[in-house]
Amino acid sequence: MTRSLASYKYYDFVMAAFVTVLLCSNLIGAAKAAQVTLPVLGTVTFGAGVLFFPISYIFGDVLTEVYGYGRDRRVIWAGFGAVLFAAIMSMVVLALTPAADPFNTEYQTHLNAVFGNTPRIILGSVTAFWCGSFVNSYVLAKMKLAMQGRHLWMRTIGSTICGEFVDSSLFYVIAFYGIWSDSQLVTVMVAQYILKTSWEVVMTPVTYKVVAFLKRKENEDYYDKDTNFTPFQLKV
């Protein structure tokens, strides 16, 4: 018998954390191309949001591993709705005529500079996030069945490699093609992909601890044996 969502102690908290990371990483750091100088590699250019966005994939791994694909699917749709609302809100706020005083006139300029590209960023992030997250969850669920629950590290890293490839291939092209130069676009895309997947490797010990904690506390270790893997439903 399938357990109700209300019977889980921590599922809602993981969902809230996932949506928070998703919103912040897409709205705060997505538009900034940052640089860092590394030994051997030299100067590396990357999207600032890459420092935090991979955490959402870690949450996705945890959700699928512990609660199953169907429950992670609900969280993905919750994130989709949150980002879409943020996009609509930003467009409405930018469209409103500012008060006729020096502060608000200048403030409107700053808002336009930071969020003026929001529609394209949101289109890119929603499309890339939706596709990449479902690929990540699907691959992990299928690998768990194939490996009979063994080798968690291989499943989390393998699913992230697939999901982040889809995400990285879509986001920057949709959001910044024609705004950044082609060379910068490719450089940032490649750096983003490498950094995001590297994040998963570095965070593997933390993922192990969180998964073990939740499995123990929730008394759950879900296998998607009879799961309908369509992304177009909310039913578990």
N, C-alpha and C positions, 0 to 999 in steps of 0.2 A: 504493500500500500504506500502511495506517495505521501510524504509528510507535507503538511501545510507550511507556508513561509513563516507563519506566526510561531511555529514550534522551534524555530532557530533563535538562539540568543544573540548572535553577532552578525547575521546576514545584513540587516538594515544598516549597521555601522559600516560594514565594508562597502555597501552600495553608496552611502553618503561620502565616504572617503574617496571612492572612485570618481564620483561626479565632481567633487571639489577639485581634485587634481586635474581632471580633464578641463574644467572651465578655466582655471588659473593658467595652466600651461598653454592653452589656446589663445587666451585674450591678453595675457601679460607679456609673454616672451616670444610669441610666434613670429612677429613682424621684425624682430631685431636679429640681424646677422652679426654675431660676435666673433672675435678672434682670440686665439690663445697660442702661445709659442711653446712647443714641446720639443724635448730632446729627440734628435734624429729626424723626426717628422717636420720640424720647422714650424711655420705659421699655419695653423689650421682654422678654417672658417666654418662656423656652424650656427644653426638657429638656436637662439638663447633658450627657447622652450624645451629643447632636447634634454636639458638638465633635469627636468621634472616630468615631462610627458611619459617617459618609459615606466614610471611608477604605475600608471594606469594599466599597462600591460601586465605588470606583476600582480596587480589586483585581479586582472582578468584570469591569469593563471591560477591564482588562489581560488577564485570563485568556481572555475570549471573543475579543478582538481577536487575540491571539497564538496561543493553543492551540485555540480553537474552543468552540462551545456545549457539546459533549459532555464536554469536560474540565472546563469550568467547572461543569457539572451535578454532577460528582463532588465538587467542592469545596463546592458549596452543601449537598449531603447530608452532607458531613463536618462543616460548620458546624452543621447541624441536629442531628446526633448529639451534638456537643459541648455545645450549649446545653441539650439535653434531659437529658444526664447531669448538668450543673451544677444543673438544676432538681431532679432526684431527690436529688442529694447535699445540697443546701441544705435540702430538706424533712426528710431523715433527720437531719441535724445539729440542726435546730431541734426535732425531736420527741424527741431524747434528753434524759433528765432530767439537769440539770447537777449537778455535785458540790455537796454541802451546805456551801459556804463563801461568805463575803460577795463575794469576787471573782467567782466563777463565777455566782452568783445575779444580780449586777448585769450581768455580761457577757452572760448569756442575754437580759436585757431589751434590751440594745443590739442583739444579733443579731436579735431579733424585730422591733425598730424598723426595722432596715435591710433585712432579708430576709423579713420577715413577709408581704409582698405578693408574694413571689417566684413562687408558682404562677400568679397572674394576669399578672405581668410576663412570665414565660416563655411562657405561652400566647399573649400578645399579640405578643411579640417573635418567637417561632418562626413563628406564622402570618403576621405581616407580613413578616418576613425571607424566608421561603420563597416567598411570593407575589411580593413586590417584586423579589427577586433573579432569579427566573426571568423575570419581565416584562422586567427590565433586560437580561438576557443575550439573550433572544429578540429584542427590539427592535434591539439593537446588531448581532446576527448578520444579521438581515434587512436592516437599513440598509446594512451592509457589502456585501452582495450587490447591493442596488439601486444603490449609489453606486460599485460596482466598486472598493472599497477606498480611495476618495478621501474627503477632508473628515473626518478622524478627530475633530476637535473637535465637529463637528455630530453625529456619531454618539454620542460619549460623553455630551454634554450632553443630546441628545434622548432617549437610552435612560434616563438618570438622571431626567429629568423624568417619564417614564412610571413607572419603577420606584419612585421616591420618593413619587409620588402614591398608588400602591397601598399602600406601606409606611406612610405617614403617615395614610392613611385608616383603617387597621386597628389599628395598635399602641395608640395612646392611648385609643381607644374601648374596646378589649378590656381593657387593663391598668388604666385609671383611671376609667372611667365609674361614677358613683355615689360615688367617693372624692373627686374634685375637683369643683368647681362646673362647670356647663355652660359658663359664660363662660370660665373658666380653661382648660377642656379645649379649646375651640375656638381660643382665643388661642395656646395652646402648640402645637396641631396645625398651625396656619397658619404660625407662626414657625418650627417645625421644618422644614416643607416648604420654605420660602423659604431658610432657612439651609443645609439639606442641598444643594439644587440650586445655591446660590451657591458652596458648597464645591467642587463639580465644576467650575464655571467658573474659580475661582481656581486650582485645582490642574491645570488643563489643560496648562500648560507642563511640569509634572512628569510627568503621564501620558504626554505625547509622548516625553519622554526615556526613561522606563521601557520603553515599548512598543518604541521604536527599539533600545534596548539588548538586550531579550529577543529580538526578531526577528533581530537580528544574531548573538547568541550561540547561540541555539537553531536558527538556520537554519529558521525556521518563520514562516509568515504564513497562518493557516488560514482557508479560506472554507467556510462550511457549505452547500455546494451539495446534498449528498445526505443531510443530517442528519435523523434522526428527532428532532423537537423535543419529544417527550413528556418531562415531568419525572420520570416514574415508572420510571426505569431508571438503572443505573450504567454500562452499557456505552457505550463511546465510539463 
